[in-house]
Amino acid sequence: MPQTPLASTSAYQTLIAHYAQAKTWHMRDLFTADHDRFNQFSIRAAGLTLDYSKNPITAETRSLLCDLAHARGVEARRDAMFAGEKINTTEHRAVLHTALRAPRNETGPSLLVDGQDVNHDVHAVLDQMHGFVERVRSGAWLGYRGDAVTDVVNIGIGGSHLGPQVATQALREYIHPRLRLHFVSNVDGHDLAAVLATVNPATTLFIIASKSFNTQETLMNAQSARAWFLNHGSERDLAKHFVAISTNTEAVTAFGIDPANMFPFWDWVGGRYSLWSAIGLSVALAIGFDHFAQLLAGAHAMDTHFRNAPLEENMPVMLGLVGIWHRNLFGTGSVSIAPYHQDLRHFPAYLQQLEMESNGKRIGFDGSALQTATCPIIWGDVGTNGQHAFFQLLHQGTTVTPVDFIAVLKTSHDLPGHHAVVLANCFAQSEAFMRGKSAEEAGADMRAQGLPEAEIKALLPHKIFPGNRPSNTILMESLTPASLGALIALYEHKTFVQGVIWGINSFDQWGVELGKVLAKSIQSELNGAAAPQRHDGSTNALIALAKQALASNG
């Protein structure tokens, strides 16, 4: 059924009229007029605090944005997702990553998908994971020489890589002291070779994460790891060093993995939403199953808030709506993610996949081309590193880029003074983006330094900061499994909200396929298994150069 284009809705047209006023505002004036902005425009939920007061919005803006969310059916779509309806319409699938973190036997009727009791199935796999994790961490699981596992190598790609990687790095202080975690995703052999050079085959456990067990990049890396292992152990030893996260029992068994050590998940689990499933096995091995359960509980707490809180008090909804305000009314093209915690350094990359693979689309639910902008580019780095790299552009560049600052109030290290500097920089940057520095303020600063008037006049244009640059700040009390779970779930639901408003199916990724299909044909040409095909002149020339180089490499 055709959907009404976003720009044609009365709620969106009302927002456009409101934007005609809002574009003239400066946020420093909004703060001067209302000293209570923080309390008005902040939300606390699931152990997180969202401060969205440093955006060009008023109470009226918020109300109009919530009207838009209601008009676009955010609540109804949300309820359909939690109910297990097949809202992934192009693949005819339910979307139930939220069910992966629901408590066992949660009150209420059983959630059935195609006749299967979802809660029962989820917790059966969690129980399987729990038992395996305990054997490995206790040292009861032994390698082919009778040694305990010291290294875990997760081989996957996309969500099967990014989710576990971001979680194990963020929760580094919880990792078992005997275990080292490694993550291999790139089909470029340099990635795997670098890991294999540091591990001992007798004490290394490989996790092969591929639902179908035929993902090209993952299987190539898995086969290479298998061949490397067989230079040391035998085929009968493979089962002691390789486990699979998959549903393809036949392929897993043929590889040499005991089916008892195959951990399944379901087609209603999208890759970029799969951390909470068996894909999180490496995380559970690293931090222990009890802490993994806390990660799930933190995400579930955010699910409960998202499901029940009114729109204006709903953290994922407001984070998403503020993003819509900037992307579609102010025309901003990207969002920078700035975590002020070193252990969250992989989080911007995680959000790149979550948001851009979900909402980087130009076709709506009904198959029609969309007439409004959709997902912005997501990028960033940890503070304070970013301050000495791209913050110059954010402060004085010609493009306005909203920033999400993420900070942790309590540190887990005992180095004196460091954390106060980190927090001071985080808060100062968000204030500087909002306030800027006027010509009068810049001139006064230089006069206080004793600069002559001629030099002040020459430097003044360079010293002015326009300000009025929007940001959100998300605070965690401390970086724990529960708070990390809530943070990731917050962004999952933010992505969902924006997809609904744009009219997108956020849960397919057809754009990933085209390059893969072309790569297979070119690969056959490079290795001589297929005759050259007709490509464009550039691609033909690149293939020819590559063939020469490959031949010279032997």
Secondary structure as GFF3:
##gff-version 3
##sequence-region A 1 554
A	DSSP	three_ten_helix	6	8	.	.	.	ID=ss1
A	DSSP	alpha_helix	10	22	.	.	.	ID=ss2
A	DSSP	alpha_helix	27	33	.	.	.	ID=ss3
A	DSSP	alpha_helix	37	40	.	.	.	ID=ss4
A	DSSP	beta_strand	42	45	.	.	.	ID=ss5
A	DSSP	beta_strand	48	51	.	.	.	ID=ss6
A	DSSP	alpha_helix	59	71	.	.	.	ID=ss7
A	DSSP	alpha_helix	74	82	.	.	.	ID=ss8
A	DSSP	three_ten_helix	97	101	.	.	.	ID=ss9
A	DSSP	beta_strand	112	113	.	.	.	ID=ss10
A	DSSP	beta_strand	116	117	.	.	.	ID=ss11
A	DSSP	alpha_helix	118	138	.	.	.	ID=ss12
A	DSSP	beta_strand	151	155	.	.	.	ID=ss13
A	DSSP	alpha_helix	159	170	.	.	.	ID=ss14
A	DSSP	three_ten_helix	172	174	.	.	.	ID=ss15
A	DSSP	beta_strand	180	184	.	.	.	ID=ss16
A	DSSP	alpha_helix	189	196	.	.	.	ID=ss17
A	DSSP	three_ten_helix	201	203	.	.	.	ID=ss18
A	DSSP	beta_strand	204	209	.	.	.	ID=ss19
A	DSSP	alpha_helix	216	230	.	.	.	ID=ss20
A	DSSP	three_ten_helix	235	240	.	.	.	ID=ss21
A	DSSP	beta_strand	242	245	.	.	.	ID=ss22
A	DSSP	alpha_helix	249	255	.	.	.	ID=ss23
A	DSSP	three_ten_helix	259	261	.	.	.	ID=ss24
A	DSSP	beta_strand	262	263	.	.	.	ID=ss25
A	DSSP	three_ten_helix	271	273	.	.	.	ID=ss26
A	DSSP	three_ten_helix	278	280	.	.	.	ID=ss27
A	DSSP	alpha_helix	281	287	.	.	.	ID=ss28
A	DSSP	alpha_helix	289	308	.	.	.	ID=ss29
A	DSSP	three_ten_helix	311	313	.	.	.	ID=ss30
A	DSSP	alpha_helix	315	324	.	.	.	ID=ss31
A	DSSP	pi_helix	325	330	.	.	.	ID=ss32
A	DSSP	beta_strand	334	340	.	.	.	ID=ss33
A	DSSP	three_ten_helix	342	344	.	.	.	ID=ss34
A	DSSP	alpha_helix	347	351	.	.	.	ID=ss35
A	DSSP	pi_helix	352	357	.	.	.	ID=ss36
A	DSSP	alpha_helix	358	359	.	.	.	ID=ss37
A	DSSP	beta_strand	377	380	.	.	.	ID=ss38
A	DSSP	three_ten_helix	385	388	.	.	.	ID=ss39
A	DSSP	alpha_helix	391	396	.	.	.	ID=ss40
A	DSSP	beta_strand	403	410	.	.	.	ID=ss41
A	DSSP	alpha_helix	418	435	.	.	.	ID=ss42
A	DSSP	alpha_helix	439	448	.	.	.	ID=ss43
A	DSSP	alpha_helix	453	463	.	.	.	ID=ss44
A	DSSP	beta_strand	471	478	.	.	.	ID=ss45
A	DSSP	alpha_helix	481	502	.	.	.	ID=ss46
A	DSSP	three_ten_helix	510	512	.	.	.	ID=ss47
A	DSSP	alpha_helix	513	526	.	.	.	ID=ss48
A	DSSP	alpha_helix	537	552	.	.	.	ID=ss49
###
